[in-house]
Amino acid sequence: MRNKVTLAALSLAVAFTFSACQSTDVVGKVASTSFEAVLNAIPDKVKSDDANNGWALTSPTGERFLWSKDFSSAGKPDAILEFDAKPFISAGLDASKLPKGMVVGDKIVIQAEFGQDKFTYTGEAKPLDSFKQLVKTHRDVVGYHEKLDHYGVALGNGNMFEWAKDMAKNDKDIVFVLNPQPFIDAGVKPDKVEGWAFAKVEVKDKNGKPEQVDKFLKPFDLK
């Protein structure tokens, strides 16, 4: 059965802003405090991922957002979106037509490299500590969705992980956001991907002007 979650708000005009016109202090601070609230809401779903030298937040249905403990780790991505390939294969995906390295076993993996920053910690590193290092060193990939009242991390090419500024006022506490074009190019019928919504979303282009783009969306209410 297809995902029936209400996505009216996600189909409305939403603008995810990464530009420096936002106050770095305000956006960075609130992004961190709101992300901390998400971590605290699902402590059993936030684990260390030794294979990627990072932390993994797992959704109720198994999708994962990972962020690194140290961007200077050789051969390790700085952020990852990981999710089940089966719904996309069932919708027509020819996995061999996706970019190399995007399919790992039965998973689809989207990786991002932000830099080579060496992170230092006072005492043992914790998930929030590593996230704060990401915000501190690469503020440009952390943005705010005004209409949805979401913060998020951009992994490039239109792929994002977003979370609510205030979970008490939002029924979309976390959202996995994908650029559908590579999947469509590889044979996927976008409206047939079970568990993912295919919707129009308004974003800002490089000049700050709004434009409508297609996205795959998978939101979760964690409360």
Phi and psi in degrees as GROMACS dihedral restraints (atoms count N, CA, C in turn):
[ dihedral_restraints ]
;  ai    aj    ak    al  type     phi  dphi    fc
    3     4     5     6     1   -71.2    20    10
    4     5     6     7     1   154.4    20    10
    6     7     8     9     1   -61.4    20    10
    7     8     9    10     1   122.3    20    10
    9    10    11    12     1  -103.5    20    10
   10    11    12    13     1    10.1    20    10
   12    13    14    15     1   -57.7    20    10
   13    14    15    16     1   140.6    20    10
   15    16    17    18     1   -69.7    20    10
   16    17    18    19     1   124.8    20    10
   18    19    20    21     1  -124.0    20    10
   19    20    21    22     1    24.4    20    10
   21    22    23    24     1   -57.2    20    10
   22    23    24    25     1   -44.9    20    10
   24    25    26    27     1   -65.5    20    10
   25    26    27    28     1   -34.0    20    10
   27    28    29    30     1   -70.8    20    10
   28    29    30    31     1   -21.7    20    10
   30    31    32    33     1   -87.8    20    10
   31    32    33    34     1   -10.1    20    10
   33    34    35    36     1   -79.6    20    10
   34    35    36    37     1   179.3    20    10
   36    37    38    39     1   -68.3    20    10
   37    38    39    40     1   114.8    20    10
   39    40    41    42     1  -130.1    20    10
   40    41    42    43     1   139.5    20    10
   42    43    44    45     1  -126.0    20    10
   43    44    45    46     1   115.0    20    10
   45    46    47    48     1   -96.0    20    10
   46    47    48    49     1   113.1    20    10
   48    49    50    51     1  -106.2    20    10
   49    50    51    52     1   125.2    20    10
   51    52    53    54     1  -112.6    20    10
   52    53    54    55     1    -2.3    20    10
   54    55    56    57     1   -71.7    20    10
   55    56    57    58     1   160.9    20    10
   57    58    59    60     1   -73.3    20    10
   58    59    60    61     1    -2.9    20    10
   60    61    62    63     1   -67.5    20    10
   61    62    63    64     1   -23.8    20    10
   63    64    65    66     1   -75.1    20    10
   64    65    66    67     1   148.2    20    10
   66    67    68    69     1   -69.0    20    10
   67    68    69    70     1   123.1    20    10
   69    70    71    72     1   -59.0    20    10
   70    71    72    73     1   -42.4    20    10
   72    73    74    75     1   -61.8    20    10
   73    74    75    76     1   -47.4    20    10
   75    76    77    78     1   -67.7    20    10
   76    77    78    79     1   -52.3    20    10
   78    79    80    81     1   -63.5    20    10
   79    80    81    82     1   -46.5    20    10
   81    82    83    84     1   -62.4    20    10
   82    83    84    85     1   -42.8    20    10
   84    85    86    87     1   -66.0    20    10
   85    86    87    88     1   -48.6    20    10
   87    88    89    90     1   -72.3    20    10
   88    89    90    91     1   -33.4    20    10
   90    91    92    93     1   -58.6    20    10
   91    92    93    94     1   -40.9    20    10
   93    94    95    96     1   -70.7    20    10
   94    95    96    97     1   -44.3    20    10
   96    97    98    99     1   -68.6    20    10
   97    98    99   100     1   -37.0    20    10
   99   100   101   102     1   -71.5    20    10
  100   101   102   103     1   -35.6    20    10
  102   103   104   105     1   -66.7    20    10
  103   104   105   106     1   -36.9    20    10
  105   106   107   108     1   -60.4    20    10
  106   107   108   109     1   -39.4    20    10
  108   109   110   111     1   -63.2    20    10
  109   110   111   112     1   -38.6    20    10
  111   112   113   114     1   -64.2    20    10
  112   113   114   115     1   -46.3    20    10
  114   115   116   117     1   -59.2    20    10
  115   116   117   118     1   -40.9    20    10
  117   118   119   120     1   -71.2    20    10
  118   119   120   121     1   -25.1    20    10
  120   121   122   123     1   -74.5    20    10
  121   122   123   124     1   -26.2    20    10
  123   124   125   126     1  -134.8    20    10
  124   125   126   127     1    59.1    20    10
  126   127   128   129     1   -59.8    20    10
  127   128   129   130     1   -29.4    20    10
  129   130   131   132     1   -76.2    20    10
  130   131   132   133     1    -9.6    20    10
  132   133   134   135     1  -105.8    20    10
  133   134   135   136     1    10.0    20    10
  135   136   137   138     1  -119.2    20    10
  136   137   138   139     1   113.3    20    10
  138   139   140   141     1  -133.3    20    10
  139   140   141   142     1   157.8    20    10
  141   142   143   144     1   -71.9    20    10
  142   143   144   145     1   138.8    20    10
  144   145   146   147     1  -117.5    20    10
  145   146   147   148     1    95.0    20    10
  147   148   149   150     1   -65.4    20    10
  148   149   150   151     1   -33.7    20    10
  150   151   152   153     1   -61.6    20    10
  151   152   153   154     1   -31.8    20    10
  153   154   155   156     1  -109.5    20    10
  154   155   156   157     1     8.3    20    10
  156   157   158   159     1    50.2    20    10
  157   158   159   160     1    49.1    20    10
  159   160   161   162     1  -153.4    20    10
  160   161   162   163     1  -161.9    20    10
  162   163   164   165     1  -118.5    20    10
  163   164   165   166     1   147.7    20    10
  165   166   167   168     1  -126.4    20    10
  166   167   168   169     1   127.5    20    10
  168   169   170   171     1  -102.7    20    10
  169   170   171   172     1   122.9    20    10
  171   172   173   174     1  -108.9    20    10
  172   173   174   175     1   130.8    20    10
  174   175   176   177     1   -73.4    20    10
  175   176   177   178     1   168.8    20    10
  177   178   179   180     1   -59.4    20    10
  178   179   180   181     1   -21.4    20    10
  180   181   182   183     1  -112.3    20    10
  181   182   183   184     1    12.8    20    10
  183   184   185   186     1   102.7    20    10
  184   185   186   187     1    -7.2    20    10
  186   187   188   189     1   -66.8    20    10
  187   188   189   190     1   149.2    20    10
  189   190   191   192     1  -130.0    20    10
  190   191   192   193     1   141.7    20    10
  192   193   194   195     1  -114.5    20    10
  193   194   195   196     1   125.6    20    10
  195   196   197   198     1  -119.7    20    10
  196   197   198   199     1   141.8    20    10
  198   199   200   201     1  -134.0    20    10
  199   200   201   202     1   144.0    20    10
  201   202   203   204     1   -77.8    20    10
  202   203   204   205     1   152.0    20    10
  204   205   206   207     1   -82.2    20    10
  205   206   207   208     1   -17.4    20    10
  207   208   209   210     1  -163.2    20    10
  208   209   210   211     1   111.2    20    10
  210   211   212   213     1   -67.9    20    10
  211   212   213   214     1   -14.6    20    10
  213   214   215   216     1   -84.3    20    10
  214   215   216   217     1    -1.4    20    10
  216   217   218   219     1   -66.0    20    10
  217   218   219   220     1   118.9    20    10
  219   220   221   222     1   -65.3    20    10
  220   221   222   223     1   132.2    20    10
  222   223   224   225     1    75.8    20    10
  223   224   225   226     1     6.9    20    10
  225   226   227   228     1  -113.0    20    10
  226   227   228   229     1   130.9    20    10
  228   229   230   231     1   -68.7    20    10
  229   230   231   232     1   157.0    20    10
  231   232   233   234     1   -85.9    20    10
  232   233   234   235     1   -27.8    20    10
  234   235   236   237     1  -153.1    20    10
  235   236   237   238     1   151.3    20    10
  237   238   239   240     1  -143.6    20    10
  238   239   240   241     1   141.4    20    10
  240   241   242   243     1  -110.5    20    10
  241   242   243   244     1   130.1    20    10
  243   244   245   246     1  -134.2    20    10
  244   245   246   247     1   132.9    20    10
  246   247   248   249     1  -156.6    20    10
  247   248   249   250     1   164.4    20    10
  249   250   251   252     1   -66.0    20    10
  250   251   252   253     1   131.9    20    10
  252   253   254   255     1   -80.0    20    10
  253   254   255   256     1   -20.6    20    10
  255   256   257   258     1   -56.0    20    10
  256   257   258   259     1   -46.5    20    10
  258   259   260   261     1   -59.8    20    10
  259   260   261   262     1   -32.2    20    10
  261   262   263   264     1   -76.2    20    10
  262   263   264   265     1   -38.9    20    10
  264   265   266   267     1   -63.7    20    10
  265   266   267   268     1   -42.0    20    10
  267   268   269   270     1   -64.2    20    10
  268   269   270   271     1   -24.0    20    10
  270   271   272   273     1   -93.5    20    10
  271   272   273   274     1    10.8    20    10
  273   274   275   276     1   110.8    20    10
  274   275   276   277     1     2.8    20    10
  276   277   278   279     1   -62.6    20    10
  277   278   279   280     1   130.0    20    10
  279   280   281   282     1  -100.0    20    10
  280   281   282   283     1    99.1    20    10
  282   283   284   285     1   -58.0    20    10
  283   284   285   286     1   -27.3    20    10
  285   286   287   288     1   -67.9    20    10
  286   287   288   289     1   -14.3    20    10
  288   289   290   291     1   -94.9    20    10
  289   290   291   292     1    -3.4    20    10
  291   292   293   294     1   -79.5    20    10
  292   293   294   295     1   159.5    20    10
  294   295   296   297     1   -54.4    20    10
  295   296   297   298     1   146.9    20    10
  297   298   299   300     1   -56.2    20    10
  298   299   300   301     1   134.7    20    10
  300   301   302   303     1    86.7    20    10
  301   302   303   304     1    -1.2    20    10
  303   304   305   306     1   -81.7    20    10
  304   305   306   307     1   -21.5    20    10
  306   307   308   309     1  -110.5    20    10
  307   308   309   310     1   122.5    20    10
  309   310   311   312     1  -127.8    20    10
  310   311   312   313     1   104.9    20    10
  312   313   314   315     1    63.7    20    10
  313   314   315   316     1  -124.5    20    10
  315   316   317   318     1   -98.6    20    10
  316   317   318   319     1    16.5    20    10
  318   319   320   321     1  -115.5    20    10
  319   320   321   322     1   152.2    20    10
  321   322   323   324     1  -103.3    20    10
  322   323   324   325     1   130.9    20    10
  324   325   326   327     1  -126.1    20    10
  325   326   327   328     1   124.2    20    10
  327   328   329   330     1  -112.4    20    10
  328   329   330   331     1   120.3    20    10
  330   331   332   333     1  -112.0    20    10
  331   332   333   334     1   151.4    20    10
  333   334   335   336     1  -134.1    20    10
  334   335   336   337     1   140.9    20    10
  336   337   338   339     1  -115.7    20    10
  337   338   339   340     1   122.2    20    10
  339   340   341   342     1  -102.7    20    10
  340   341   342   343     1   -28.9    20    10
  342   343   344   345     1   172.7    20    10
  343   344   345   346     1  -167.3    20    10
  345   346   347   348     1  -120.0    20    10
  346   347   348   349     1    29.9    20    10
  348   349   350   351     1   -67.3    20    10
  349   350   351   352     1   134.8    20    10
  351   352   353   354     1   -91.4    20    10
  352   353   354   355     1   119.6    20    10
  354   355   356   357     1   -91.7    20    10
  355   356   357   358     1   137.5    20    10
  357   358   359   360     1  -120.8    20    10
  358   359   360   361     1   145.6    20    10
  360   361   362   363     1  -129.2    20    10
  361   362   363   364     1   152.2    20    10
  363   364   365   366     1   -93.8    20    10
  364   365   366   367     1   106.3    20    10
  366   367   368   369     1    80.9    20    10
  367   368   369   370     1  -161.7    20    10
  369   370   371   372     1   -74.2    20    10
  370   371   372   373     1   135.2    20    10
  372   373   374   375     1   -66.8    20    10
  373   374   375   376     1   141.6    20    10
  375   376   377   378     1  -123.2    20    10
  376   377   378   379     1   162.3    20    10
  378   379   380   381     1   -53.1    20    10
  379   380   381   382     1   -44.3    20    10
  381   382   383   384     1   -66.8    20    10
  382   383   384   385     1   -35.3    20    10
  384   385   386   387     1   -59.4    20    10
  385   386   387   388     1   -44.6    20    10
  387   388   389   390     1   -67.6    20    10
  388   389   390   391     1   -37.5    20    10
  390   391   392   393     1   -64.1    20    10
  391   392   393   394     1   -41.5    20    10
  393   394   395   396     1   -62.7    20    10
  394   395   396   397     1   -33.6    20    10
  396   397   398   399     1   -66.3    20    10
  397   398   399   400     1   -39.3    20    10
  399   400   401   402     1   -59.7    20    10
  400   401   402   403     1   -47.6    20    10
  402   403   404   405     1   -62.7    20    10
  403   404   405   406     1   -41.9    20    10
  405   406   407   408     1   -65.1    20    10
  406   407   408   409     1   -43.4    20    10
  408   409   410   411     1   -89.8    20    10
  409   410   411   412     1   -25.2    20    10
  411   412   413   414     1  -138.7    20    10
  412   413   414   415     1    59.6    20    10
  414   415   416   417     1   -56.8    20    10
  415   416   417   418     1   -26.9    20    10
  417   418   419   420     1   -65.8    20    10
  418   419   420   421     1   -19.0    20    10
  420   421   422   423     1   -97.0    20    10
  421   422   423   424     1     1.4    20    10
  423   424   425   426     1  -105.8    20    10
  424   425   426   427     1   123.6    20    10
  426   427   428   429     1  -135.5    20    10
  427   428   429   430     1  -179.8    20    10
  429   430   431   432     1  -132.8    20    10
  430   431   432   433     1   131.6    20    10
  432   433   434   435     1   -97.9    20    10
  433   434   435   436     1   103.3    20    10
  435   436   437   438     1   -63.8    20    10
  436   437   438   439     1   -49.5    20    10
  438   439   440   441     1   -65.4    20    10
  439   440   441   442     1   -40.5    20    10
  441   442   443   444     1   -86.5    20    10
  442   443   444   445     1   -11.0    20    10
  444   445   446   447     1    59.0    20    10
  445   446   447   448     1    47.3    20    10
  447   448   449   450     1  -117.0    20    10
  448   449   450   451     1   149.2    20    10
  450   451   452   453     1  -107.0    20    10
  451   452   453   454     1   166.8    20    10
  453   454   455   456     1  -170.5    20    10
  454   455   456   457     1   168.6    20    10
  456   457   458   459     1  -116.3    20    10
  457   458   459   460     1   126.9    20    10
  459   460   461   462     1   -91.2    20    10
  460   461   462   463     1   127.0    20    10
  462   463   464   465     1   -97.3    20    10
  463   464   465   466     1     3.5    20    10
  465   466   467   468     1    96.8    20    10
  466   467   468   469     1   155.5    20    10
  468   469   470   471     1    57.2    20    10
  469   470   471   472     1    30.6    20    10
  471   472   473   474     1    83.6    20    10
  472   473   474   475     1     8.3    20    10
  474   475   476   477     1   -99.9    20    10
  475   476   477   478     1   136.3    20    10
  477   478   479   480     1  -147.6    20    10
  478   479   480   481     1   159.2    20    10
  480   481   482   483     1  -121.1    20    10
  481   482   483   484     1   126.6    20    10
  483   484   485   486     1  -123.0    20    10
  484   485   486   487     1   157.8    20    10
  486   487   488   489     1  -148.4    20    10
  487   488   489   490     1   157.9    20    10
  489   490   491   492     1   -72.9    20    10
  490   491   492   493     1   141.6    20    10
  492   493   494   495     1   -64.3    20    10
  493   494   495   496     1   -39.7    20    10
  495   496   497   498     1  -139.1    20    10
  496   497   498   499     1   105.4    20    10
  498   499   500   501     1   -64.4    20    10
  499   500   501   502     1   -25.9    20    10
  501   502   503   504     1   -68.0    20    10
  502   503   504   505     1   -21.6    20    10
  504   505   506   507     1  -112.2    20    10
  505   506   507   508     1     9.5    20    10
  507   508   509   510     1  -138.9    20    10
  508   509   510   511     1   133.7    20    10
  510   511   512   513     1   -95.9    20    10
  511   512   513   514     1     6.1    20    10
  513   514   515   516     1  -120.7    20    10
  514   515   516   517     1    81.8    20    10
  516   517   518   519     1   -71.8    20    10
  517   518   519   520     1   -38.6    20    10
  519   520   521   522     1  -136.3    20    10
  520   521   522   523     1   148.7    20    10
  522   523   524   525     1  -141.5    20    10
  523   524   525   526     1   128.5    20    10
  525   526   527   528     1   -91.6    20    10
  526   527   528   529     1   127.4    20    10
  528   529   530   531     1  -123.4    20    10
  529   530   531   532     1   124.2    20    10
  531   532   533   534     1  -123.5    20    10
  532   533   534   535     1   145.2    20    10
  534   535   536   537     1   -76.1    20    10
  535   536   537   538     1   116.9    20    10
  537   538   539   540     1   -77.9    20    10
  538   539   540   541     1   -14.6    20    10
  540   541   542   543     1   -59.5    20    10
  541   542   543   544     1   -44.5    20    10
  543   544   545   546     1   -60.0    20    10
  544   545   546   547     1   -32.4    20    10
  546   547   548   549     1   -73.7    20    10
  547   548   549   550     1   -41.8    20    10
  549   550   551   552     1   -62.3    20    10
  550   551   552   553     1   -42.6    20    10
  552   553   554   555     1   -62.2    20    10
  553   554   555   556     1   -24.7    20    10
  555   556   557   558     1   -97.7    20    10
  556   557   558   559     1    15.1    20    10
  558   559   560   561     1   103.5    20    10
  559   560   561   562     1    -1.3    20    10
  561   562   563   564     1   -73.0    20    10
  562   563   564   565     1   134.1    20    10
  564   565   566   567     1   -88.0    20    10
  565   566   567   568     1   106.0    20    10
  567   568   569   570     1   -59.6    20    10
  568   569   570   571     1   -32.0    20    10
  570   571   572   573     1   -83.4    20    10
  571   572   573   574     1     4.9    20    10
  573   574   575   576     1  -110.5    20    10
  574   575   576   577     1     4.9    20    10
  576   577   578   579     1   -82.7    20    10
  577   578   579   580     1   105.5    20    10
  579   580   581   582     1   -66.4    20    10
  580   581   582   583     1   133.7    20    10
  582   583   584   585     1    90.5    20    10
  583   584   585   586     1   -10.8    20    10
  585   586   587   588     1  -120.1    20    10
  586   587   588   589     1   137.4    20    10
  588   589   590   591     1   -91.8    20    10
  589   590   591   592     1   139.2    20    10
  591   592   593   594     1  -106.1    20    10
  592   593   594   595     1   114.9    20    10
  594   595   596   597     1  -143.4    20    10
  595   596   597   598     1   157.0    20    10
  597   598   599   600     1   -82.8    20    10
  598   599   600   601     1   132.8    20    10
  600   601   602   603     1  -132.0    20    10
  601   602   603   604     1   139.4    20    10
  603   604   605   606     1   -92.0    20    10
  604   605   606   607     1   127.4    20    10
  606   607   608   609     1  -127.5    20    10
  607   608   609   610     1   173.0    20    10
  609   610   611   612     1  -101.6    20    10
  610   611   612   613     1   135.8    20    10
  612   613   614   615     1   -78.5    20    10
  613   614   615   616     1  -176.1    20    10
  615   616   617   618     1   -64.1    20    10
  616   617   618   619     1   -17.6    20    10
  618   619   620   621     1   -98.5    20    10
  619   620   621   622     1     6.6    20    10
  621   622   623   624     1    82.3    20    10
  622   623   624   625     1     8.2    20    10
  624   625   626   627     1   -91.6    20    10
  625   626   627   628     1   142.1    20    10
  627   628   629   630     1   -71.9    20    10
  628   629   630   631     1   144.2    20    10
  630   631   632   633     1  -147.2    20    10
  631   632   633   634     1   149.7    20    10
  633   634   635   636     1   -89.4    20    10
  634   635   636   637     1   130.6    20    10
  636   637   638   639     1  -133.7    20    10
  637   638   639   640     1   155.7    20    10
  639   640   641   642     1   -84.3    20    10
  640   641   642   643     1   143.8    20    10
  642   643   644   645     1  -142.5    20    10
  643   644   645   646     1   151.2    20    10
  645   646   647   648     1   -92.3    20    10
  646   647   648   649     1   133.2    20    10
  648   649   650   651     1  -129.5    20    10
  649   650   651   652     1   136.3    20    10
  651   652   653   654     1  -135.7    20    10
  652   653   654   655     1    95.8    20    10
  654   655   656   657     1   -94.6    20    10
  655   656   657   658     1   157.3    20    10
  657   658   659   660     1  -138.3    20    10
  658   659   660   661     1   137.5    20    10
  660   661   662   663     1   -98.0    20    10
  661   662   663   664     1   112.7    20    10
  663   664   665   666     1   -86.8    20    10
  664   665   666   667     1    -9.0    20    10
